[in-house]
Structure formats: structure tokens, C-alpha cells
Amino acid sequence: MKTPVLLCVLLFSQSWTFEFIFDGEWESETSGPSDQYHQSWRYRRNVLTSGEEEDFEDKLYVFMRYKAIQGNDITVKSYKVESRITLRFAHTTVKSSVLNSGPSAQSIGFNVQIPKRAFINNFTMNVNGNTFVGSVKEKTVARNLYALARARGKAAGIVRTNSQSMETFRTEVHVPPGSKVEFELHYQEMMQRKLGVYQHTLHLQPGRLVPLLQVDVYIFEPKGIKFVTASNTLGEQFADLTKITHTKDKAHIVFRPTLQQQRKCENCTESAVDGVFTVNYDVDRESNAGELQVSDGHFVQFFAPSDLSPLSKNIVFVIDVSGSMWGLKMKQTVEAMKAILDDLSMDDYFSIIDFNHNARCWSEDLVQASSIQVDEAKKYVQSIRPNGGTNINEALLKAVQILVRASNQGLIDPRSVSMIILVSDGDPTVGEIKLSTIQKNVKRVMREEFSLFSLGIGFDVDFDFLERIAMDNRGIAQRIYANHDAAEQLKAFYSQVSSPLLRTITINLPENAVNNVTQNRFDKFFSGSELIVAGKLQPSDLTTLQSFTTAAAANMDLNIQTEADIRELDSVLGTHQHSFSGFARQMWAYITVNQLLAERSLAPTASKKRRITQRIVALALEHQFVTPFTAMLVEGHDQGRAERLIADSPRDSKHGCCSATAPLSRPPPVQPLVYSNPPWLLPTVAPNPKEVAGVHESIIPGHITGVDSDPHFIIHLPKSNMDICFNIDSRPGHILNLISDPGTGVTINGQLVGSKKMKNNKIQTYFGTISIYSKTDSVQVIVGTDRINLMEGRNNHSFSWGATVELALNRMRVTIVKEQHVTVMIDGKISVMVVLHRVWKKHPVQVDFLGIYMSSDNKYSTQVHGLIGQFAKEPKVKVYGVHEGADPKKKKATMEVKGNKLAVTRGWQKDFRRDKKRGSDVYCWFIHNSGKGFIDGSYTSYILPQLDSFLTAI
């Protein structure tokens, strides 16, 4: 079998390899295999065993690897790689200085492996003082200009290799002895967040010992860097040579092995530097609102919420079991499927279809992922024996039919996520084999709420088709390389889509403030990923920009608002030496070009494709990107003669040029978050000038009851038009009941937190946590000074105080106003406001605390009780004998209430709804001894064991 394998390698090299050589012959410019070759390989793959096919791919991968510097009798003076990552956008520069130290003229090669998602945007070369400078042009224009020099073979090129995620830029230059050549390549890419990590990969293959070999990666993330790590596959001897400097918002990763450290052995002349250098990091996220940044006349909105409960899933797995899957491919697919099935939760529903020339269903209906059903499914997958042809059309139509039937029968939760995951290693050979027809057939029966994800295993799979059919149905495609870790690749992909957190996400910005907005509507958001929207700012006098995000989570709807200072980031970038100041402009163009490429692949007509191509070319020229429709023309002068070479990017129908991205769409009109206070709430506004001057006005808060500070209770009695105050002197950690109403199922409790140290020989206490629990709805809102947690059944969601967010459940609405307050409305009858008080972090005594305010018009049942709830049934109060006290401002009196005669003092407490810093005075009659005689029993009777507890009888 070796001869056919080598023959295939030769065929592949002639069909795919770009061999562009200075002062050499121009070789093949074919952008893909010929139809004849494609058909012959399709036939061949049906007779190859899995082991032979894997051997073919391994040989192909080795054949296509290039060392960075190639040539004999050359000296590499330096090899430097520098990446500047600013807000997830990376600009990478690779430089090398080489000397022809041999006795004769020779060709020197410069090869750089770059990510397939990256766009080359500059290449320069200096040969003995003659500088060649690159500029991006439309491909046909570049080729026509190049044609004058074509006979002399002046060229550089991009070679698409069969590696997992890389392609190779390759050039060669023929130089006389003693000549010095300097190469410099620039490329840009946007970091993609997967499983909670941004990964930046650099391939280091200098091919020589280098006196100065250095890698520098600079990261700048204004909101903060959560963690940063670096690793490499170079070997044990390089394990401890990476240095990381990490501050709150900046990181610098340096890799600088000495000449001796680069050697394969102590006296070796060969370099051991041959592998991958990887930097992983993630950013701090203060809230689930995301991060809005403005720079250089552009905006970028990052959205990556966490602390949300996953949505349930409905999945149909569609597995290719044709003859070509025999052997290692099937073994690894089974291994991956067993692990994936184990990962399903009891809330998930699933089925399995395996197909060759026919499609068979393990179950005609979706079944719950119970342990019994999962075990049965694993046994079924284990029993599969591959054979026959490939009928993708029938298999996908059956998968859609299963989901449609479940939906029609009302078995699918409208808030769940429904998806089909296709795993295949080849093209259709049985039934409908025309790819465009299969795509139309699936599109016709798929519903808007379903998604299709395609996984292509191995070399021969038509990845372009899998990518198109996935994009056309709200999914993505990924290639799985058929080698020893294919099972891990399958499981890793599933991990990316196994935890959907949100559906129907829309990120809007005011239409009068922005234009040219990238995709801003997304079907799903998966845990550990990130959604990004970018656009241009319109000229205006605005100083801040706001974004408004709506989404559906498990059993609730979200409405989130965030904002950014338009000038702040540019002023910060100006002070950072290694940041990439043009990141926002280039990121917007990068996203837009990729989305247009995806849109073009789905365009139904040639005229529409042409219009999209024109837009791609215009953007690529403006932003200097080498794309499938542009090329880099490199021009210089050699001995007075004009020289031109071309860096071209091949289009690749088998391997795809770009990852799947939803097509561009015009953003819908902005729907800003409209937060309206209940009528009893006072807005937070600037303090009254008279109050600032020391004149405290009495602001009687109509129909308001509240608890604030350490803790001071204010009880408004509407019938008596009177406010009564008392303090509770309890201990840190105690949970006090404020409202306990078994009739409505609502209980509101507050947990005390103590001051940092004693003051006047006592620890002051404040509310550090407020719990609002509706037993009827099984919903609990726990408001703390750090986060707001919402627990609904088995779903737990968490939000910070860092953004304005509105959450809508069936009978409950929760609104968080950034760094101000939280309001909770239950069934339109009970409303509560929790105010946040921040203190100086280094304050020697005080801590952050909460205040709580409730409307006296809240509608409770007759069973309501609690320190506040008991006064829903207003007691009769009589105050008499008012007289002067020791303090002329604090008159004294006698109060009759609940059969008790109490000595009371006229004073005031603070209402902090209007001004959290100074508060407004509320005049009231003060009850001493922790409200004794005014409240039923002792305050100790209101201490509960848990935040969701109800009171027992007092």
C-alpha cells in the first residue's frame, strides 16, 4: 500500500502546495483539487482502511511542515516574535535576520505558520539594503501588476496545510554570498473565547540555532486580567524558561532561550526549538452586562455572562457509520459518544441516528436522559459496525423529523435549546448526493428554534459543505482531525455547546449614535464563550455610549444596560507603550469581513455573491487584509529595476477559508431598558443645595416603611399619619424576620453583619444580606453587598452591582440599578427596594451594608407578621404629654399602643432613597429598648435559622 500512498502525496502536493520561489520557476497556482482527483479520492477512501487513511494523513502533515528559515550555509542572526493583544485583538509581528554565509548564491526560505483565522496585513523584506514593501490589492489587480515579473518567478505565498488550525506563509529569495536578508511579517486576529479561555498560539520553528531568539506577548485588558498562563510543546528543557509579569490589567510573557539552551544536546548543532508556544488568559468580568469599550471612533461590546443556570437541551446525534469509519475513527467516535452521553443531565432529552446507505433511529422519539436510557444508548453505540455508503440527506431529515414531532406534541420546553449534532467523515455517496440539494432540503424542514452543528472527521470530508449547512441552520462546523486524540477533539467540541445559558440574545445601541454595526442578534450563548458586537460611532456631542442587551435565560427574561465613556479608553491607550491603539478599528473590520465571507458562502445567486465580494474587497483594501479576494503585492527596486512579488491567499473549497459566522444583518431599532420606579420610590438624585449647606429639610416619604443603617426601623402608620422608629440591638450573623406572610407565601429576612471593630464598647450591626422569598413561585432573591443571587427551583443566577439589569419571571420582576438599588415586585402587589451603601474600603470601622424600603400600600394577607409585617394591621396609637427633654430638639411624650404605655422621644431617622450619602430626615417618635412594647413580644422572637424561613407563632 505504500506506493499509492506516496502517489497521493505527490498528487496532493501538485494540487495544493504553493511553491513560490524567487529567481525560480512559477509552479502550480491551483486553488483546489481537480474534480477528477476529487472523484478518484472519493472512490479511494471507500476502499482505504481507517489505519491506511490515518497513515496517509500523518504523512501528509509531515510533508507539509516547514521550518521558519530554510537554506544551506546560512546564519540566522535573530528570530523575534512579538504579539500585542489589546481587548482580545492580537497584532503579531514575526521578524528574522539571515545571512548567506556560504560561498555561492542560494535561495533562502522564510516560512511562518499563522492561524487560519488570521489575516496577514503587512510583509516587508530587505535584501542588501533594497527594501520590498507590501500593499494589499484586489487579487486580479495584484496578479496583473505581478505578471510583468512573473517570468522571473518573483513570488511569496500562503500555503494551506492540513494542520489543525494553521496555514503557512512561505517565501524564498535568491541572494549572492555575504548577503543579508531581513524578513518581517505582520498578521492580525481576534481571540476567540472557548471554555472560559482565550488562547494565543505561536509556532516556533526557526530551523537553526539563533543567537537572539525571543518571544514577547503583551496583553492589555482594561477591566483586568483574571489569569494568564503560558505553555509550550518544545520539551522539558524549556519548561521553566518562560517569564510572566502580571499586573491587574497588563501582562508580559517573555520566552528567550539562550543559544546553549536551544541545542538538542550539549554539543549538538541542531535546534530543539520546534513546537507550539501558547498563552492562555481570561479577563475579569464585574457583571453579566458585559464590557463596552470605545476607541478610535469605533465601539466594541463584549458579552460573556456567567453564574447563570444552563438551559435544558434536546439533542439528536447523527453519526456516520459508513465503511470509511471502520477502525480507529469509529473506535474514537464511540469513546467520545459514551463520554458525551454521560454528560447529559436529567433535564435533557436526546436520541441517536446512525447512518450509512440507510438511516436508523435508536429511538423514534426524544427520551429523557435518565441513567437507564443513557446506559441503553451507550450499549447501542458500542454495537455499531461500520459498512456501506453515506446517506447524509436521509439521516438529517430524520433528525429534524424527531425534533419537529416532539415540538408538535408539546414535549419541548420553549426555553430549552434544540440541536442536531452531525458527525461524518465524508461526502454523500448514496441517495441524494448533490450538496446544494441536501442543503436546501434541510433548510426547508428546519425550524427557527433548531440548530445544526457539523463535525467533519478526517482529510476528505467536504468541510466547506458542512460549514455552509451549519451556518444556514444557526450552527457552526468544526473539523476533527483523525489522529490519536480525535475522541478528545469530539468531546472538547461538545463541551463548548453542552451548557447553553441564553437564547435569543440581542445587543442594541442607539441608532443615532452608531452605524455599520456587526451581527447583533444571536440565537444562543454557551457557557465559556463570548459574543462580540462592533461598529462605528456617528459624529455627535455624546460623552457616553450605552448598549442594551435582551436575552432569555432559564425561566426568566433579561434586559441589561451598560455604558462607556467615549474618550476614556483612548486616553488610557496613549499611556501604554505596548498596547495596540488601532485595535477597535481593525477588530470591527476583521469581524465584518469574516461575516461577509460567511454571508457570501450562503448567497443564493451569482449577482449577490458579486455584491458581497465587492464589499469584502473594499474593506480588505482599506484595512490591508489578505483575504481570499485580495493579495499582497510586494514591490521594491533591485539594481534600478522595479521588482514585484505577490503574497496570495488560496481559496479552499474542501477545507474552508473561514470559520462559520452568522451573516450580517441590519440591527433592529434599539429597545432601551426603561426602568420605572413604583410611585412610592423616590429617585436617586443630586442632593438639595440647602441640605449641602447644612439646612436639612424634612421630607416625609408618603406611605413608606424602611430599615437602614445600624439598623434603624421606620414604620409609617397611614391611619394615624405617624412615623414610629426603633432600633434593634442584635448580633452579627443573626437573621431577623421583617415580613412573614404564609398567605401570600412571601417572607423577607435580613442577616446582620458587624462593624470591623467596636465603637463605644459595642459592635455596630447592619444588614449585609436581604432575602426576598416567594414560596408560591419557588423564587428567592438574595441581595448582598457584592452580588445579587436569584434562585428559581434548580436554577441559580448571579449578578453583580456593576450594571443596570431587569429580570422578568412569571410573577416577579427584579431590577438592579447599577451601584444604587434593587427593586423586587411580586405579582404587582408587593414591592421592595434594597439600597446599597458603599463605604471606603479602608475605613477602620464601617463595612458595606444595605437598607430596605417597602410601600405601606403592599397587599399582604391577614396572616402577615414580622418586625414590619405586623403593622400591616395598624394598631391604635395615642401620643400625649408632649414636653421638653434634656435636648430641646428632642421632645418627650407618652405613647399608648397595644395596651402599653411607653416613654417615647421625638427625633428623626434617615431616609436614604434620595441621597445615599447624607440622607433625608424623617421625623418620628422613637421607641427605646429595641421596640419593646411596640412590637409583639421581644425582638429575639424574630430571629430565624435560615434566610427563607417563615415565622412561627409569637
TAJOHU-V945796 format. One record per run of one state. SS is the DSSP state (2 for helix, 1 for strand, 0 for the rest). FROM is the first residue (numbers start at 1). LEN is the number of residues. Records with the same first field share a line. If there is no record, write none. Layout:
# TAJOHU-V945796
SS->FROM-LEN / FROM-LEN
This chain:
# TAJOHU-V945796
0->1-1 / 17-18 / 48-2 / 64-5 / 71-3 / 87-2 / 101-5 / 116-3 / 128-2 / 151-5 / 160-6 / 176-4 / 191-2 / 195-2 / 205-7 / 221-4 / 233-3 / 239-3 / 247-3 / 256-3 / 264-7 / 272-3 / 284-7 / 296-2 / 304-9 / 321-2 / 326-2 / 344-5 / 356-3 / 362-5 / 369-2 / 383-9 / 409-8 / 425-10 / 446-4 / 458-5 / 472-5 / 481-5 / 498-2 / 510-4 / 516-5 / 527-4 / 538-6 / 554-2 / 566-2 / 574-9 / 603-3 / 624-6 / 639-2 / 649-40 / 693-5 / 699-5 / 709-3 / 718-4 / 728-7 / 742-4 / 755-4 / 760-2 / 763-2 / 775-4 / 785-2 / 793-2 / 801-3 / 809-3 / 818-3 / 827-3 / 838-11 / 856-9 / 866-3 / 873-4 / 884-8 / 898-2 / 912-8 / 928-4 / 933-2 / 936-3 / 945-10
2->2-15 / 35-13 / 50-14 / 139-12 / 236-3 / 259-4 / 323-3 / 328-16 / 371-12 / 392-17 / 435-11 / 463-9 / 486-12 / 568-6 / 583-20 / 606-18 / 689-4 / 869-4 / 939-4
1->69-2 / 74-13 / 89-12 / 106-10 / 119-9 / 130-9 / 156-4 / 166-10 / 180-11 / 193-2 / 197-8 / 212-9 / 225-8 / 242-5 / 250-6 / 263-1 / 271-1 / 275-9 / 291-5 / 298-6 / 313-8 / 349-7 / 359-3 / 367-2 / 417-8 / 450-8 / 477-4 / 500-10 / 514-2 / 521-6 / 531-7 / 544-10 / 556-10 / 630-9 / 641-8 / 698-1 / 704-5 / 712-6 / 722-6 / 735-7 / 746-9 / 759-1 / 762-1 / 765-10 / 779-6 / 787-6 / 795-6 / 804-5 / 812-6 / 821-6 / 830-8 / 849-7 / 865-1 / 877-7 / 892-6 / 900-12 / 920-8 / 932-1 / 935-1 / 943-2
